[in-house]
């Protein structure tokens, strides 16, 4: 199973939706709250080129936010990414 990390903030509807999608697939994931961590937010923006959360990483690779995760799920690509081991 893949290693999944979600960078999120506390009161974020899209973060909740991303977590729910992964939970519905039975995928274990690590959550990192960046609400009060400007350094981590800056790092996240530098790595992903995005200013929004959630930002989901699968096996260390940024795959985007909830919309990107949902698109990967619809295409079947998410299952393939999640099946890959680290």
PEQUICOR-V318387 format. One record per helix or strand. SS is the DSSP state (hx for helix, st for strand). FROM is the first residue (numbers start at 1). LEN is the number of residues. Records with the same first field share a line. If there is no record, write none. Layout:
SS: FROM-LEN / FROM-LEN
//
This chain:
st: 4-5 / 30-4 / 55-4 / 61-4
hx: 13-12 / 38-11 / 66-10 / 77-7
//
